[in-house]
């Protein structure tokens, strides 16, 4: 599997974690030292992975259980050795997010090391 294919799988796992409200998938997609950072309603939110996984798991019923539409667009992936940057657009919690994901490869495994998000507006 190419690095780009492996990164796409990590991004899909990240999205599935939110869509399914699954903390385990969030932990699988992110590096243990990951930071999740961005603005919601003009307030800066900074989370460690444990906080983010708990937040994701707390969204009940899940978007999947509510049969919400799926939107995950991988806009770009740039790989430089053992690092990569991906830009994705996804819908979550009624909002459209533009995420900048920094990824790190350790051994044969890629993980999201940093997520910076921007809310573009209401989804739909």
C-alpha positions in Angstrom: 0.0 0.0 0.0 1.3 3.4 -0.9 1.8 6.2 1.7 -1.1 8.1 0.1 -3.4 5.1 0.3 -2.4 4.5 4.0 -3.1 8.2 4.8 -6.5 8.0 3.1 -7.3 5.0 5.4 -6.3 7.0 8.5 -8.5 9.9 7.3 -11.4 7.6 6.8 -10.9 6.1 10.2 -10.9 9.7 11.7 -14.1 10.5 9.9 -15.8 7.2 10.8 -14.9 7.9 14.5 -17.0 11.1 14.3 -19.8 9.7 12.2 -20.1 6.6 14.4 -19.4 8.4 17.7 -16.6 5.9 18.3 -13.8 6.8 20.7 -11.7 3.7 19.7 -11.6 4.8 16.1 -10.5 8.3 17.1 -7.7 6.8 19.2 -6.7 4.6 16.2 -6.5 7.5 13.8 -4.6 10.0 16.0 -1.1 9.9 17.5 -1.2 9.6 21.3 0.3 13.2 21.6 -2.1 14.7 19.1 -3.7 18.2 19.5 -7.0 19.2 18.1 -7.3 22.9 17.7 -9.8 25.4 16.2 -12.4 28.0 16.7 -16.1 27.3 17.4 -18.3 30.4 17.7 -15.2 32.6 18.1 -13.9 30.6 21.1 -10.6 28.8 20.7 -10.8 25.1 21.5 -7.7 23.1 22.3 -8.0 19.4 23.0 -5.7 16.5 23.7 -6.6 13.1 22.1 -8.4 11.8 25.2 -10.7 14.8 25.4 -11.4 14.6 21.7 -12.2 10.9 21.8 -14.5 11.4 24.8 -16.2 14.3 23.0 -16.7 12.2 19.9 -18.1 9.2 21.9 -20.5 11.6 23.7 -22.3 12.6 20.6 -25.3 10.3 21.0 -27.2 9.2 19.0 -24.4 9.2 16.4 -24.7 10.8 13.0 -24.8 7.2 11.6 -27.7 6.3 13.9 -29.5 9.4 12.8 -28.9 8.5 9.1 -27.2 11.8 8.5 -25.7 12.3 5.1 -22.0 11.6 4.7 -19.6 14.2 3.5 -15.8 13.7 3.5 -13.8 15.3 0.7 -10.1 14.8 0.7 -8.9 18.0 -1.0 -5.2 17.4 -0.9 -2.5 15.2 0.5 1.2 16.2 0.4 3.8 13.6 1.6 7.3 14.6 2.5 9.2 11.6 3.8 7.8 10.5 7.1 5.4 13.5 7.3 2.4 14.6 5.4 -0.3 17.3 5.3 -3.8 16.7 4.3 -6.7 19.1 3.8 -10.2 17.7 4.2 -13.7 19.1 4.2 -16.3 17.2 6.2 -19.8 17.7 7.8 -20.2 17.1 11.5 -22.7 18.3 14.1 -24.5 20.3 11.5 -21.4 22.3 10.4 -19.0 22.1 7.5 -15.4 21.9 8.7 -12.2 22.5 6.8 -9.5 20.5 8.5 -5.8 20.8 8.1 -4.3 17.5 9.3 -0.6 17.0 10.0 0.4 13.3 9.8 3.4 11.4 11.0 4.7 8.0 10.0 6.3 5.8 12.6 7.4 2.5 11.3 4.8 1.5 8.8 1.9 3.4 10.4 0.6 6.8 9.7 -1.4 8.8 12.3 -2.8 12.3 12.6 -0.4 14.3 14.9 -2.3 17.6 14.7 -5.7 18.8 13.6 -6.5 22.4 13.0 -10.1 23.1 12.1 -12.1 25.9 10.7 -15.9 26.1 10.6 -17.0 27.2 7.1 -20.7 27.4 8.1 -23.8 25.2 8.5 -23.7 21.9 6.6 -26.3 21.0 4.0 
